[in-house]
Amino acid sequence: MPYGSLSLPTRIYLLAWDTGRNRITGAPDLHLAVRACALAELAQRRLVTDVDGIVTPVFGARTGEPALDGLLELIEESRPRTWRGWMTHKARDTRAAVRDQLVSEGYLRAERTRVFGIFPARRYELQRAGYVEVLHAEALAVLHGPVPVSEVPEGDAALVVCAATGKLRGVVPGKDRRRYSDRIDELTDRSGASAPGLPEVMRALRKALASAVSSAEAARSSSGGGGGG
């Protein structure tokens, strides 16, 4: 994608925005997709690895990006966890860090408001709709082709896999997940093409995200509640 300066978790957060409504839509489990993208980027940078199913960091390594480094620090300081464990543990913290970074870089604007006129809160508005529209078009091109999977950059492959598996319906609706399921499988392996063993890590990460999303959906179904990005 031409806008590669942003990390995977910041890009997937932006992909969840509906530029017409200027709000996040169709992404009840955005925090899980954001966490998956953060783990995917750390894995692609070889800053976390899989040791007998446990996510293992390179201690002391940092990227210079607040959201990624915050997750690295959390992994270092916490008890060992599997990919599934890290998909959900304090995942909303990563989403909040990504959102704050996008505010500081001018992609979002934060405004103070009050809920029911009483409780202080913040409202966020998208500032670079054109960027998001191009980002969305590029993601769809990765999913639909006709560019061969072997020519898709690994980061872009991971982004689309996480958007599809995380069920960001504004990017990959259910019909596209089914129609392009084989290509999504290929993109999963492509996202780990740079190093031996990395395709297996990306498949494990995708499986963990799918499991976490299914659990979240089941919880909402049983409680009758909704979700939010």
Secondary structure, DSSP 8 states (H G I E B T S, - for coil): ---TTS-HHHHHHHHTEETTTTEE-S-TTHHHHHHHHHHHHHHHTTSEEEETTEEEE-TT---S-HHHHHHHHHHHHS---BHHHHHHTTHHHHHHHHHHHHHHTTSEEEEEEEETTTEEEEEEEES-HHHHHHHHHHHHHHHH-SS-GGGS-HHHHHHHHHHHHTT-TTTS-HHHHHHTHHHHHHHHHHTTTTSTTHHHHHHHHHHHHHHHHHHHHHHHHHHT-----
